[in-house]
Amino acid sequence: MKILVLIAFLTSLLFASHYDRQHLDKVSLQLHWKYQFEFAGFIAAKEKGFYKDVGLDVTLKEYAHGIDIEKDVIDGKSEYGIYNSLSLLEYLRGKPIVLVSSYFKRAALVLVTTPDIKSPKDLVGKKIMASTKEDFELNFQPYFDGYGVNIDEVKLVPHTYNIDAFANGKVSAMTAFVSNELYKLDEKGVKYNVLDPSDDNLYVLQLELFTSKKEAQEHPKRVKAFRDASIKGWEYALSHKDELVDIIYNKYTKRMSKELIKKEAIGVEKLILPYTYNIGSIDKNFLSKQITLFKNYYHVGAEKDIDNFIFHAPKDKLIKFTHAEKEYIKKHPVIDVCLQYDQFPVDGFRDGKFVGIASNIYKLISHSTSLKFRPIPTKSVEDLKQKVDNKECQLLSLYGTKNNMYKTLTPTKTFIETNFTFITTLDKSFITDMDELQGKVLVTQLQAYKDYMLHFYPNLTILVQNNKNVMIKNLIAGDVYAIVTLDEQADYFINRYGYGKLKVNGFFPKEYNFDGSIGVQKDEPVLMGIIQKALNHISKSKVREILDSWKITRYQSVTDYALLWKILVVMGIIFLIMFYYQLKLKHFNKELESLVDEKTQALRKMNESLEATVAQKIQELLKKDEILTAQSKQAVMGEMISMIAHQWRQPLNTITLQISNLQIQQMMGNKIDDNALSKIFSDISETLVYLSETIDDFKTYFHPNKEVTSIELEEFISKITTFISPRLKSNNVSLEVAILPQTQIKIYVNELIQVLLNIINNAIDAYEDKEIENKKIVLRVDIKETLLIISVQDYAGGINKKHMQKLFEPYFSTKGKNGTGLGLYMSQMIIQKQFNGKIEVKSSSEGATFIVKIKKDLK
């Protein structure tokens, strides 16, 4: 009977499993190379069940020679494919493909050369091992053009996809992926040099997830599910590298050693840059430049644009319009929109098109309302006001919610919250407190910005200058201390007008965010209702995604016009001199030309030598940064391990004593009472549970929160005291805590713990080498309206005044060789960027107080 029941149970499991598989959508992903860590995110999504969770049964197809990935996806042999920027070129050529996600954020393909080859010029006449000429041109044509080298001047030979031909000297160079192939050369001790287009700000991406237009149109929800599960897989893979290395090696391929896969994992993480960019995010700035480059170079896709190339996830709900609103949309299918003057990338009009953040918002509104928007560009701030006042447009593209400059407009409700950023020259210290700006002259572009800032800080001195070039000129000349602009404009400001001379150097307090709306003419109440409903339909996460996609300009091409003018002037003078001597002293002409050639060659050699020196110094600085960061992480790990050791020492002693007692009783022949034995085992079990909970607490600490967590204030403070108590005891420092009982807060728990542990550890360090009898630290928690205020006060004599201005600068430390200088800098960044808060510092001869101010309830 038992056997029959077991058989029935196993049969039911089999049918249940078969039933589950039958109800999963079967799709496949065609990879563009062999199984390795480059595809770890997709492997993790499959192996950890993330694809299955969204109803997908995914087959990962390893690349085989001769496969045309785009054709397979278009023909439906595979629903999804992985390729490089060539997919964008194929889209421009008319192939129906759609970009779903972009993973690598810098170029992965480089040229590995023999040590004597220092630039593309040295490759003329040499053999280069590459896949195809078209692929080579895509990746390296702009790079070679920059050095005046035609690709036809080199000898391209088919790639063997191993390093032997290069190692044996059969070719002078080969294309290679920085994520894994350089390690193979290092393992064999092969000497080489690397020519990287990224060094010249040229990028071709290598890990692009795309699908067919048919798949995107017929199964948009499936595409979104595949995309989201893949991103989740990458998040898991990058935080569990060792586990994924084992899975890839044991289940997918043994073509590479485990050690090599581990090294590749590190290289892949550097290409994805998960702590800088959202994994899988698509950079529209880069795509715009790539499209322009491909259109000009290949003369294809003149009518194509970015939006039709990028996959847009479907909307889940439809907007319900009133009868009057539906009639309005029918009668007014096109709405005129006045654009802000010179506010790119927030607002812009280029090449006859509406572009920028506002453009992306209006495309979403158009998608949900079917309205079309006709951009009305403006020539100046005055021209904009005149057009709005004369009602030449029904909408103002973006409008400060509290702006009262336009009497005919009514703002919609706030849908964008941004903040002001300070831009200074490189020699200025980081601005940590608005009091530092007293007596200094600031400049901003719009009167509305000035009025808004003066409302909160009336003592500031702020000038208004509409011309960005003049603003930059005044800043570099020292006539103003800082430019104040919207955060989304800061990177564009620097890259377009002051690259290499300016930096983002502080932020206007986050509690005073600048609110943005759409301005609607007051005599258009029905239009106001339509626009408001459309804005309500756009999620905050979508708005933030749009803002982030324009905030950081990762790819820039910089032209030094000042240097160009100098060269032109010098050449003009030389030409006049040569022309004069040609007329007056013809017989000296050849000698003069020879002299000019000689000097030109000397200058060229000097420039090449200077470029090599600069590149070498940059590499040295990058290595130093990596070392400093690694030291910082090791220091944190050391502190945490020390805390664990202190937490475990007493429980382990207790277990050891109890076991020893049992052994002694046994050796003496004494009979051990069952109740006593049960009591001992129960005590040991409780102690082991305590040890396990301790490990769980510390393990949780190392995984930063992705979501806001609701927690009792007492429980939160208890976590901190648990972590820090061992170090307090070992340093003979007491911790006094003053908190409000039974108070609920909503925060990123682990991030705030990290900040407070860093501050408390600094307070403990402050007592070192000081003969103070009563060493104590006071931790106070107060709530004022919506603010959570946490202060950490020590009595160790305070902070030197000369150090106060530099406390939050990266790599500044008062601990000498024992400090990395990253703790307070990272704490400040966490509080500002994630909590929209700030850290204040007060110091006196008695001691120092660090005050953290954040919102009590985060959203």
SVG drawing of the C-alpha trace seen along z (x, -y; Angstrom):
<svg xmlns="http://www.w3.org/2000/svg" viewBox="-19 -91 88 93">
<polyline fill="none" stroke="black" stroke-width="0.4" points="0.0,0.0 2.9,-2.4 4.6,-1.6 1.4,-2.4 1.0,-5.8 4.6,-6.6 4.1,-5.8 1.0,-7.9 2.8,-10.8 5.7,-10.7 3.4,-10.5 1.4,-13.5 4.7,-15.4 5.7,-14.4 2.4,-15.6 2.5,-18.8 6.0,-19.5 4.9,-18.8 1.8,-21.0 4.0,-23.9 6.3,-23.6 3.3,-23.4 2.0,-26.8 5.3,-28.6 6.1,-30.6 9.0,-29.0 11.5,-31.5 15.2,-31.4 18.1,-33.8 20.9,-33.6 24.2,-34.6 27.0,-36.1 29.7,-33.9 30.4,-30.8 29.1,-30.3 31.2,-32.4 30.7,-35.0 29.8,-37.6 26.4,-36.0 26.2,-35.3 23.1,-37.5 21.0,-35.5 22.4,-32.2 21.5,-33.4 17.9,-34.3 17.5,-30.8 19.1,-28.8 17.6,-30.8 14.1,-30.7 13.6,-34.4 12.5,-33.6 10.1,-31.0 8.7,-33.4 7.5,-35.6 6.1,-32.7 9.0,-32.0 10.8,-28.8 14.1,-30.2 16.6,-28.4 20.1,-29.9 21.7,-29.2 25.5,-29.2 27.0,-30.8 28.2,-28.5 30.3,-29.6 28.2,-31.1 25.1,-32.0 23.6,-35.3 22.1,-36.5 20.0,-39.3 18.5,-37.1 17.7,-34.3 15.8,-36.8 14.0,-38.5 13.0,-35.0 11.8,-33.8 14.4,-31.1 15.2,-32.9 13.0,-35.5 15.9,-37.5 19.6,-38.0 22.8,-39.5 24.9,-41.7 26.9,-44.9 26.4,-48.4 26.1,-46.8 22.5,-46.2 21.9,-50.0 23.5,-50.1 21.3,-47.2 18.3,-49.1 19.3,-52.1 19.7,-49.9 16.0,-48.9 16.1,-45.7 13.0,-45.4 14.8,-45.1 14.3,-46.8 16.8,-47.4 15.5,-46.1 18.5,-46.6 22.1,-47.8 24.5,-46.3 28.1,-47.2 28.7,-50.9 32.2,-51.2 34.0,-49.6 34.9,-46.0 36.8,-45.3 40.3,-46.6 43.4,-46.0 46.1,-44.0 49.5,-44.7 53.1,-43.9 54.9,-46.2 56.6,-48.3 53.2,-49.4 52.0,-52.6 49.4,-54.0 47.3,-53.1 50.0,-54.8 52.4,-51.9 50.0,-49.3 50.3,-50.5 51.4,-47.4 51.0,-45.1 48.8,-42.0 45.7,-42.3 43.6,-39.4 39.9,-40.3 36.5,-38.7 35.3,-40.6 36.3,-43.8 32.8,-45.3 33.0,-44.5 36.5,-45.9 35.4,-49.1 32.4,-49.5 34.7,-49.2 37.8,-51.0 37.1,-53.2 36.6,-56.4 39.7,-55.5 41.9,-55.1 40.5,-58.2 41.6,-60.2 45.2,-59.2 44.8,-59.7 45.1,-55.9 43.0,-54.2 41.9,-50.7 42.9,-49.6 46.5,-50.3 46.6,-47.4 46.3,-43.7 43.2,-42.0 43.4,-38.2 40.6,-35.9 40.4,-35.6 41.3,-32.2 39.6,-33.1 42.6,-32.1 45.8,-33.9 48.3,-31.4 48.8,-33.3 49.6,-36.5 51.7,-34.9 53.8,-33.1 54.4,-36.4 52.3,-35.4 50.3,-38.6 51.2,-42.1 47.8,-42.7 44.4,-41.1 41.0,-42.3 40.4,-41.1 37.8,-41.5 39.2,-43.2 36.9,-41.1 38.8,-37.8 41.4,-37.6 44.0,-39.9 44.2,-37.5 45.0,-34.6 48.0,-36.6 49.1,-37.4 48.9,-33.7 51.3,-32.8 53.6,-35.7 53.1,-37.3 54.2,-40.9 51.7,-43.2 50.4,-46.7 46.7,-47.8 45.1,-50.3 41.8,-51.2 39.3,-53.5 37.8,-54.4 41.0,-56.4 39.9,-58.8 36.2,-58.9 35.1,-56.5 32.8,-53.7 31.1,-50.7 28.9,-48.6 29.2,-44.9 26.3,-43.4 23.1,-44.7 19.8,-42.7 17.5,-43.1 14.4,-41.5 12.4,-41.7 9.9,-44.4 7.3,-41.6 8.0,-40.3 7.9,-43.8 4.5,-44.5 2.8,-41.2 4.2,-40.3 5.2,-43.5 4.4,-42.1 6.6,-39.1 9.5,-41.4 9.1,-43.4 9.0,-40.3 12.1,-38.9 13.9,-42.3 13.0,-42.6 13.9,-39.0 17.3,-39.4 18.1,-42.6 17.2,-40.7 19.5,-37.9 22.4,-40.4 21.9,-41.9 22.1,-38.4 25.1,-37.4 27.2,-40.4 26.4,-40.0 27.0,-36.2 30.0,-35.9 31.5,-32.7 28.2,-30.9 27.8,-31.8 31.4,-30.8 30.6,-27.4 27.4,-27.1 29.0,-28.2 32.0,-25.8 30.1,-22.8 26.9,-23.0 27.7,-25.1 31.4,-24.9 34.8,-23.7 36.5,-25.6 37.8,-28.0 39.3,-27.4 37.5,-28.5 40.2,-31.0 39.9,-32.5 36.1,-32.8 36.6,-34.5 38.9,-37.1 36.4,-37.6 33.7,-38.2 35.8,-41.2 36.3,-42.5 32.6,-42.2 31.6,-44.1 34.0,-47.0 32.3,-47.1 28.7,-47.1 29.5,-49.6 26.5,-48.6 27.3,-51.2 27.2,-54.0 24.4,-53.1 21.2,-51.2 21.9,-47.7 20.4,-47.4 19.7,-51.1 19.8,-52.6 21.8,-55.9 19.9,-58.0 22.8,-60.5 25.2,-57.8 22.6,-56.4 22.1,-59.9 25.8,-60.3 26.0,-56.8 23.1,-57.4 24.6,-60.6 28.0,-58.9 26.5,-56.0 24.2,-58.1 27.1,-60.3 29.6,-57.5 27.4,-54.8 24.8,-57.1 21.8,-55.1 18.7,-55.7 18.3,-59.4 14.6,-59.1 15.2,-56.8 15.1,-58.0 16.0,-56.7 12.5,-56.2 11.5,-53.6 14.7,-51.7 14.1,-51.5 11.6,-49.1 8.8,-50.9 7.0,-48.8 3.2,-48.7 0.9,-50.7 -1.3,-48.7 -4.3,-51.1 -6.1,-53.4 -7.0,-57.0 -10.7,-57.7 -11.5,-61.0 -14.8,-62.9 -17.0,-63.5 -15.8,-67.2 -12.2,-66.1 -12.7,-63.5 -14.4,-66.2 -11.5,-68.6 -8.9,-66.0 -10.9,-65.5 -11.1,-69.2 -7.6,-70.1 -5.4,-67.2 -2.2,-69.4 -1.2,-71.5 1.4,-74.3 4.1,-74.2 6.4,-77.1 9.9,-75.8 12.2,-77.2 15.1,-79.2 18.6,-77.5 17.7,-75.0 19.0,-71.8 18.9,-68.9 15.9,-69.9 14.2,-71.5 15.5,-71.9 15.0,-72.3 17.7,-70.9 17.7,-70.1 14.0,-71.0 13.0,-68.6 11.8,-68.8 14.5,-67.1 15.5,-66.7 13.7,-65.7 10.6,-67.6 10.4,-66.0 10.4,-62.5 7.6,-63.6 5.4,-64.9 5.9,-61.7 4.4,-59.8 1.5,-62.3 1.0,-61.9 1.0,-58.1 -1.7,-58.2 -3.9,-61.0 -3.2,-60.8 -2.5,-64.5 0.3,-65.8 2.6,-68.6 4.1,-71.3 7.2,-72.8 7.5,-76.6 11.2,-77.5 12.2,-80.8 15.2,-83.1 15.5,-84.6 13.9,-84.7 12.1,-87.9 10.9,-86.2 9.5,-83.3 7.6,-85.6 6.1,-87.6 5.0,-84.4 3.3,-83.1 1.7,-86.4 0.4,-86.7 -1.0,-83.2 1.0,-82.0 1.1,-78.6 -1.3,-76.7 1.3,-75.2 4.7,-76.1 6.8,-73.0 8.2,-73.0 7.2,-75.6 8.3,-76.1 5.3,-75.2 5.7,-78.2 6.7,-80.6 4.4,-83.6 6.2,-85.2 3.5,-84.3 0.2,-85.8 -1.8,-83.9 -0.6,-80.4 -1.8,-78.0 0.7,-75.2 -0.3,-71.6 0.5,-69.7 4.2,-69.0 5.4,-65.9 9.2,-66.6 11.3,-67.2 14.9,-68.2 17.5,-70.2 20.2,-72.8 23.8,-71.9 26.9,-74.0 29.6,-74.1 33.0,-75.5 36.5,-75.5 38.7,-72.5 40.6,-74.3 37.5,-74.9 36.7,-72.8 33.4,-70.8 30.5,-73.0 29.0,-71.2 27.1,-74.1 25.3,-77.1 27.0,-79.3 30.2,-78.8 28.7,-80.9 28.2,-84.0 29.9,-87.0 30.6,-85.0 29.0,-85.8 26.9,-83.1 25.4,-83.2 22.4,-81.4 20.6,-81.4 17.0,-82.3 15.4,-84.9 13.0,-82.2 16.0,-80.2 17.4,-83.2 14.0,-84.1 13.5,-80.5 16.9,-80.3 16.7,-83.8 13.3,-82.7 15.2,-80.2 18.6,-82.0 18.0,-85.8 21.6,-86.7 23.0,-85.0 24.5,-87.1 23.1,-85.8 23.5,-87.3 21.3,-86.3 23.0,-85.7 21.1,-84.2 24.2,-83.5 25.9,-80.2 29.2,-81.2 29.3,-84.4 28.6,-82.4 31.5,-80.0 33.8,-82.9 33.0,-84.8 33.5,-81.6 36.9,-80.7 38.0,-84.4 37.1,-84.3 34.4,-87.0 31.9,-84.5 32.5,-81.7 30.0,-79.2 27.3,-78.5 24.0,-77.3 22.0,-75.2 19.6,-72.3 21.1,-68.9 20.1,-67.5 22.0,-70.3 25.2,-70.1 27.0,-67.4 26.0,-69.0 27.2,-72.4 30.6,-71.0 31.1,-68.8 29.8,-71.4 31.3,-74.6 34.0,-73.8 35.3,-70.2 38.5,-69.6 38.2,-72.9 35.1,-72.6 33.4,-70.1 30.2,-69.5 31.1,-70.7 28.0,-70.6 24.3,-70.6 21.5,-73.0 19.8,-71.5 17.6,-68.6 14.7,-69.7 14.3,-72.6 13.8,-70.7 12.8,-72.7 9.3,-71.6 8.5,-71.4 5.0,-71.5 3.6,-72.2 2.2,-75.7 -1.4,-75.7 -3.1,-78.8 -5.8,-79.8 -8.5,-79.9 -7.9,-76.2 -9.5,-74.4 -10.4,-71.3 -6.8,-71.0 -5.7,-71.4 -7.8,-68.4 -6.4,-66.3 -2.8,-67.1 -3.3,-66.6 -4.7,-63.1 -1.9,-62.2 0.7,-63.3 -1.1,-61.3 -0.8,-58.3 3.1,-58.6 4.7,-56.9 7.3,-58.6 9.8,-55.8 9.3,-56.5 9.9,-60.2 13.1,-59.4 14.2,-57.0 13.9,-59.8 15.8,-62.3 18.5,-59.8 18.9,-59.0 19.8,-62.6 21.6,-63.5 25.0,-61.8 26.7,-62.4 28.9,-59.4 30.2,-59.8 31.6,-63.1 33.6,-64.4 35.5,-67.5 36.8,-70.1 39.3,-72.6 38.4,-75.6 40.9,-77.9 43.8,-75.6 42.3,-75.5 42.4,-79.3 45.9,-79.5 47.0,-77.0 45.2,-78.9 46.8,-82.2 50.3,-80.6 49.8,-79.1 48.6,-82.4 51.7,-84.2 53.9,-81.4 52.0,-81.7 52.5,-85.5 56.2,-85.1 56.6,-82.5 54.7,-84.6 56.8,-87.6 60.1,-85.7 58.8,-84.0 58.4,-87.5 61.6,-89.0 63.9,-86.1 63.0,-83.2 66.4,-81.6 65.9,-81.0 62.5,-79.2 63.8,-75.6 65.8,-76.2 62.8,-77.8 60.5,-74.9 63.1,-72.4 63.3,-74.3 59.5,-74.4 59.3,-70.6 61.9,-69.9 60.2,-72.0 56.8,-70.4 58.2,-66.9 59.8,-67.9 56.5,-69.3 54.7,-66.2 57.1,-64.0 56.8,-66.2 53.0,-65.9 53.1,-62.1 55.6,-61.9 53.3,-64.2 50.2,-62.1 52.0,-58.9 53.2,-60.6 49.7,-61.9 48.2,-58.4 50.7,-56.8 50.0,-59.2 46.3,-58.7 46.8,-54.9 48.9,-55.5 46.2,-57.7 43.5,-55.1 45.6,-52.3 46.1,-54.5 42.3,-55.0 41.7,-51.3 44.2,-50.6 42.7,-53.3 39.2,-51.9 40.3,-48.4 42.0,-49.5 38.8,-51.2 36.8,-48.0 39.4,-45.9 39.3,-48.2 35.5,-47.9 35.7,-44.2 38.3,-44.1 36.1,-46.1 33.1,-43.9 35.2,-40.7 36.5,-42.2 32.9,-42.8 31.9,-39.3 34.8,-37.9 33.8,-39.9 30.2,-38.8 31.1,-35.1 33.9,-34.9 31.6,-34.7 29.0,-32.2 31.8,-29.9 33.4,-29.9 30.1,-29.0 29.6,-26.1 33.2,-24.9 32.7,-24.9 29.5,-23.0 31.0,-20.3 34.1,-20.1 31.9,-19.7 30.1,-16.7 33.5,-15.2 34.7,-15.5 31.6,-13.9 31.9,-11.0 35.6,-10.5 34.8,-10.4 32.2,-7.8 29.4,-10.0 26.0,-9.3 24.5,-12.3 20.9,-13.1 18.7,-13.2 17.1,-16.5 20.5,-18.1 21.7,-16.7 18.6,-18.0 19.2,-21.4 22.8,-21.5 21.8,-20.6 19.0,-23.3 21.5,-25.9 24.0,-24.9 21.1,-25.0 20.1,-28.5 23.7,-29.7 24.0,-28.3 20.8,-30.1 22.3,-33.3 25.5,-32.7 23.4,-32.1 21.3,-35.2 24.6,-37.2 25.8,-36.0 22.4,-36.8 22.6,-40.4 26.1,-40.9 25.2,-39.3 22.2,-41.6 24.5,-44.6 26.5,-43.8 23.4,-43.8 22.3,-47.5 18.5,-48.1 16.8,-48.5 13.5,-49.4 12.3,-51.6 11.7,-49.6 9.4,-50.5 11.1,-49.9 10.7,-50.8 13.3,-53.4 14.3,-51.4 14.9,-48.3 17.0,-50.3 19.2,-51.8 19.5,-48.3 21.0,-47.0 23.6,-49.7 24.5,-49.1 24.8,-45.4 27.3,-46.0 29.4,-48.6 29.4,-47.3 32.4,-45.0 34.6,-47.9 33.3,-50.2 34.2,-47.7 37.7,-47.0 38.4,-50.7 36.8,-51.4 34.3,-53.8 30.7,-54.1 27.7,-54.8 24.8,-56.8 21.6,-56.6 18.6,-59.0 15.7,-58.1 11.9,-58.5 10.2,-55.2 7.6,-53.6 8.4,-55.6 8.0,-54.2 10.2,-55.4 10.5,-54.5 14.1,-54.5 16.8,-52.6 17.9,-50.7 21.3,-49.3 22.4,-52.4 21.7,-54.5 23.4,-51.9 26.5,-52.2 26.6,-56.0 26.1,-55.9 28.6,-53.1 31.1,-55.1 30.5,-58.3 30.6,-56.3 33.8,-54.5 35.3,-57.9 34.3,-59.1 36.0,-56.1 39.1,-56.8 39.1,-60.3 39.8,-59.0 43.0,-57.2 46.2,-58.4 44.3,-60.8 44.3,-60.4 40.7,-60.9 39.2,-59.0 35.5,-59.1 35.4,-58.3 31.9,-58.4 29.8,-59.0 26.3,-60.3 23.8,-59.2 20.6,-61.3 17.6,-60.8 15.0,-63.6 12.0,-64.1 11.0,-67.6 7.9,-67.6 8.8,-65.4 12.6,-65.4 14.5,-62.6 17.6,-64.2 20.4,-61.9 23.4,-63.3 26.6,-61.6 28.7,-63.6 32.1,-62.8 34.2,-64.6 37.6,-64.1 38.7,-67.7 37.1,-68.6 38.3,-68.9 41.1,-71.1 39.7,-74.2 41.9,-73.7 40.3,-70.3 36.7,-71.3 36.4,-72.5 37.8,-69.2 36.1,-66.6 33.7,-65.4 36.3,-65.6 37.3,-62.2 40.7,-60.8 41.0,-63.4 41.8,-61.8 43.0,-63.0 44.2,-59.4 47.3,-59.5 48.2,-56.1 45.4,-54.4 42.6,-56.2 41.4,-56.0 39.5,-59.3 36.4,-57.7 34.2,-57.1 32.7,-60.6 32.7,-61.3 30.6,-58.1 28.4,-58.9 27.7,-62.3 26.9,-60.9 24.5,-58.3 22.6,-60.9 22.4,-63.4 21.6,-61.1 19.5,-58.4 17.9,-60.2 17.7,-63.8 19.2,-64.9 22.4,-66.4 25.2,-65.9 26.2,-68.9 29.3,-69.1 29.8,-71.2 33.1,-71.3 34.4,-73.0 37.2,-72.5 35.1,-70.0 34.4,-67.7 32.7,-67.2 29.1,-66.6 27.9,-65.0 24.2,-65.7 22.3,-63.6 19.1,-65.2 16.7,-63.1 13.0,-62.7 11.4,-60.5 9.2,-58.7 10.8,-58.1 8.5,-57.2"/>
</svg>
